[in-house]
Amino acid sequence: MLHKRWKIREVEDYNSLKELADSLNISDILAKLLFLRDIKSFAQAKFFFRPSIESLHDPYLMHGMEAASKRVIRALTENQPICIYGDYDVDGTCSTALLYMFLKELGANVDFYIPQRLTEGYGLSKESIDVIKSTTDARLLITVDCGITAIEETAYANQLGMDVIICDHHQPKDELPPALAVLDPLKPQCQYPFKYLSGAGVAFKLAQGVAEKIGRREMPLRYLDLVALAGAADIVALVDENRVLVREGLESINNNPRPGILALIESSSLQPGNLNSGQIVFTIAPRINAVGRLGDAKRAVELLITDSKEEALTLAKVLETENYERRKIDVDTFDNALQLVESSIDLDNDLAIVLHQEEWHPGVIGIVASRLVEKYYRPTIMLTTIDGIAKGSARSITNFNIYEALQKCEEFFNTFWRSSGCRRISSGT
């Protein structure tokens, strides 16, 4: 049986803590909680408790923003076809919907593309680029919540006559893709003051950059509901800019939800008005994720961008049904995995759990891996087989970087990558 070990952080500078408590007229305990979150002054506390739009950082502090915004404006001016390429999770679909509606409102010739999890997998691929070229003839391809490691794919898009702008928030490799612009606060040469935006947060900054150049600075603010939905679902740290974006977006969701989000809220047996980030994470987000896990996440984008209440209700019912099916598959897979752990894993000696079943659904194995980590507190890899290739998801524990562990045996994998805090692998062995 596992026992939790609590590590209590202490404050060494008690005098500064006392000064904070006195300046805010609060108890020492509350001051300590703030202090441990690096909130050590009256000004920092004011920002923490009263975040405002005025405190958002200048989008042009992000490396590549000048080139990216100018290229988008040229595409608008010349009516060039634009395609938004997103991921199939909440962050990816919200990012896609945000940029699609923003550009559509500016009169752009814009379309969007979401890859299918089961047949195309995560991220940009040459196959999907071929589809985009043949169906939209896009001159400008903008990736959101993906693309930071797509070196060969970006080069391929360039060969087909597409300029590429990458908007991502994941960790880059040593080499960046040969895109016209790469917007990612985590890339080494980027001096953007805040490093932990969601994918939708980065897409929002691009919208801000474009809006500033054309004199419509307030326009992107109407899409903060999507940034809040993505940020909460992606479990970004609610500090600094994220705190502002999620707070303002939640206010929009509660006071004036767009038809798609309202339909989602109502289908979840909730009501707008007092919704918080926890309800988004545990009730609303799983319904958006479900359509990407079991089928075509394009439906989630269609739900988020529709102006029709009737279409929104119809699509929300689809998401509700898919989420119900996902939960059933999740339970069956978890029960099966538990049996395998108890029968094949030596819990006294094995430091990790690795399981494989050909019939497991690839859309739920990441969820099940997380639940196994919660139960057994061991790094866990769940694998299934698709077209003769073993594919899976990995989850880890505190202080063990499973991505670095996989790197040490990468010769055995076809591919493996980070995605929104998760680790995904593909192996032909």
N, C-alpha and C positions, 0 to 999 in steps of 0.2 A: 504494500500500500504506500502511495506517495504522500509525503507531508510537505506543506508549503513552508518555505523559509522566508520570513519577512526581514527585509533590510531597511531599517529606518534611517533616512537621511537627516543629518543634524546641521544646524546653522552655527558656524564657528564665530561669526561676527555678531555677537548678541547686541552690541551697542547700536549697530546700524539697523538691526531688526527692531529694536525698541524705538528708534527714531522714526522708522516707517509706521509703526503702530500708532505713535503719537500724532504724526502728521495727518494720518487718515482717520484718527479717532476710532480705532478698531482694536480688537483683542490681540494679545501676543500670538495666540494660536492661528488666527486668520492671517496675521502679518507673516508668520512663519510659512504658511501655505503659499502666500504670494512670493516670498523671498526664494523659496525652493523652485519657483517657476521663473526665476531671474527677474522678478518685478521688485525693484529695490528702491524706487523713488516715487514721489507723489505723481510726477508726470507720467511715468510708466504705468502706474495704477490707474490713472485717469484714462489713458488709452485702452487699457485692458477692459475696464468696465464700461467705457463709452466710446467704442470704436466709431469712426466716421469716414465717409467717402473722401473727405478732404485729405485724409492721411494716406491714401493710396499712392504708391510710388509711380514716378514718371515712367511710362512704358518704354521710352527711348533710352533708359538706362540698361535695357536688355540688349545684349550684343546681337546684332543682326536685324534689329527692328527697323532701322532706316531703310535697308535694302528690301526687307519684306513688305513694308507698307507701301513703298514706291511701286513695287511690282504688282501688288494688288490693285492699286489705283490705276496703273497702266492697263491692266486687264479690264477694269471697269470702263475706262475711257474708250478703249478699242473694242469693247463688247466681246472679248475673248472668252471661250468656254473655260470655266473653272470647275474643278472637282474637289470636294472635301472628302478625305479618306480617314475614317475613324476606326476605333476599336469597338468590339461588341459588348463591352461592359457599360455600367452606368456612366462612368467618366467619359468614355469614348463616344457614347451616343449623345450625351448632353453637349460635349464639345462640338460634335458634328452639327447638331441642331442649332446651337448658338451661332456658329459661323455661317451656316446655310441661311438662317433667317436674317442675320445682319447684312450679308451680301445681297440677298434677295431684296431687302428693303432699299438697298442702294441701286437697284435695277440691274444687278449682275446676271449674266448668263451662267448660272451655277447649278450643279448637281451634286449628289453625294454618293458615297460607296462605303458599305460596311461588309467586310469579309465574313464568310460563313465559318463558324468555329469548327464544325465537323469536317468540312471538305477543304478549306483554305488555311485554317489555323490563324495564329496571331500575327499581326503586323503586315507590312507591305510585302507583296510578292510579285514576281514577274508575271504570273498568270493573271492576277487581278489588274495589273497595269495594262496588259493586253486587252482585257475586257473594257476597261475605262477608255482606252484609245479608240477601240472599235465602236463603242456606244455613245461616247460624248465628244470625242476628238479634242479632249481638254488640252489647252495650251499651258495652263497653270494647275499644278497638283499641290494641294495643301494637306499634309497629314496632321492629325490631331490625336494626342494621347498615344502616339506610336511613331516609329520611323527613325529614332535616334541611332539605331544600330544597322539600319538598312543601307549599307554602303553599295553593294552590287545592285540592289533594286533601284536606288536613286540614280545610279549611273545608267541603268537600262532605260529609265523614264526619260533621262536627258537625251539618250540616243533616239528616242521616238519623238523628240521635239517638244518635250514638256519641261518647263521650269518647275522646280520643286521647292516648296517652303515647308520646313519641318517644324511643327509645334509639339514639343514633348516635354515631359518632366521626369523621365527616367534617367538612370545613370548612363552616360555615354561610354563608349570604348575609347581607346587611345586615338583611334582614327575616326574622324567625323565623316558622315556621308557627303558626297560632292553636290550638295544642294545650293541653290541660289542664296538661301538664308536658312540658318538653323537657330530656332528660338528654344532655348533650354537653359534655365538658370543654373543647372548643374555642370554645364560644359566649362572647362577650365578658364577660358578667356572671358567668360561672362561675369561682369561686376555687378549684376543686379543685386540690390540689397537683401532680398528675401529669396531663399533657395528652395522653398518647399511648397510651391503652388501645385494645385492639381492640374491635370491635363486641360480641363475647362478653364482653369485660371490662366494658363498660358494662351489659350485661344482668345480669352477675354482681353488679354494685354495686346494681342494683335489687332483686335477690333478697336481698342482704345487708340492704338498707334495710327490706324487708318482714319478713324474719326477725327482725331486732332488735326491731321493734315488737310482734311476737307471742310473743317469748320463746323463739325457736328459732334462736339465733344461729349455731350450728354447722352447721345444715342445708345452706346453700348450698355448703359446702366439698366435698360429695360430687360436685359438678359441675365441679370444677376441671380434670378431664381434658378436658372440652369447651373450656374457656377456653384450655388449653395447646395443644390441636389447632388452634383458631382463631388464636391469637396467633402460633404458629410459621408457619402457612400464610399469614397475612396479612403476614408479614415485619415485625412491629412491633419496635421497638427493645427489646432485652432488658435494660432498665435499670429501676431503681426498682421500681414495683409490677409491671410486666410480668415482671421477673426472678423475683419471688416466685410469681406466678400460674403461669408456665410451668414453673418448677422443681417446684412441688408437684403440678401436673397431670401432668407427665411421670412423677413417682413413682407416681401412681395408675395411669397407663396401663401402666407396666412391672410393677407388683406386683399390680394387681387390675383388669384392663381389663373394661369392660362388654361384653356379648355382641357388640354391633355393632362396636365398635372392635377386639375380638379377632378377629372374622371378617375385618375389613379387613387387619389385620396378617398373618394367616395367608395370605390370598389374595395378599398382596404378597410371599410367600415370606420373611417375617421372623418373628421370635419376640420376645415381650415379655421384658423383663429388663434390656436395656441399650440400648433405643431412645433416640435423641437427636433434637433439633429438626431437624437436617438430614435425617434419614430421614423425618420427617413431611412436610417441605417437598417433597422430591423423589420420595417413593414413595407415601405414604399420601394426602396432600392431592390429588394429581392424579386419584385415583380418585373422590373425592367431587366434585371440580369437574366431572368428565366427564359425570355425569348431568345436571348443570345446563346444560352447554354443548350437549349433543346432544338433551336431552329434558326430563323432568320431575324437578326437584331435590327434589320431595316425597319421592322414594324414599330420598334421603340422610338426611332427617330420620327417616323410618320406620326406617331401619337404626340410627340413633343412639339411638332411644328404645325399641327393642324389648327385652323381657326374654327372648325365645325364642331359643335358640341355633340352632334349625332355621331360623327366619325370618331370622335374621342371616346365616347361611351362604347362603341363597337370594338375599337382597338383595345381599350382597357379590359374588356371582357376576355379578349384573346390572351392578354398578359396574365389575367387572373387564372385562366384555365391552364396555361403553360406553367404557372407557378405551382398550381396544385399538382400537376403531373411531376414537376421537378421534385417536390417534397416527397412524393411516393417513391420515386427512384432513389432519392437521397437516403430514405429510411432503409430500403431494401439493401442498398449498397453498403451502408454502415453496418447493418446486421451481419452481412456476409463478411465484411472486413474484420469485424470483431471475432467471428469464428476462426478466421485464418490466423489472426494474431494469437489467440489462445491456443491454437493447435500447432503453429509452426514457428512462433517467435519465443526465444528464451528470454523472458522479461527480467531474469536475474542477471544476465550477462550481455545480451545484445544491446548495443548503444543506439541503434536506429531501427526503424521499421520500414521494410520495403516489401510491397505487395503487388501482385499482378493477377488479373483475371481478364481474359479476352472479351468477355461479354459486358464488362462494366461500361457505363455511359461516360464518355469523356467530359461531358458537361457538368458532372457532379463530383468527380474524383478529387478535385481541389477542395471542395467543401468537406468531403469526408476525411481527407487528410488533415484538415484543420481540427476536426472533431477528435481524431485519433491523437493528435498532439495534446489536446486538452485533457484527454483521458489518461494517456500514458506518459506524457511529457518526454517524448523522444522525437528527434527529427524523423519525418515520415515522407515516404515517396509512394504514391499510388499510380499504378500503370495499367493501361488497357492496350488493346491492339486494333489498329486501323490500317487496312490494306497491307497487312504483313509488317507494319512498323509499330513497335511499342512506343506509346506516347503517354505522358503522365504529368502530374503536378507534384510539387514538393513543398512542404511546410516545415519550419524549423522552430527551435526554442531560443530563449534568450541567450545571448553570448555565443551562439554557434552560427556562423555564416555558411549556409548550405550552398550558396552560389559559388563561393570560393572553394568549397569542398568538391563541387562538381567540376570546377575548372581543373583540378588536379588529375581528373580522369577523363578529360574531354575527348580523348582519342576514341573512346567507346561510344560517343554520341554523334548522331547526325547534326543535331542542333540542340541548344538549350539557351534559355533567356530569362531575364527578369521581366515581370509584368505586374505593375501596380502592387508591389510588395510581395507578389507570389513568385514562384520559380517553376518554370515549365521545361520539360525535357522531351526529346524525341530520339529514339534509338532504333537502329535497324538490327541490333544484335540480340 
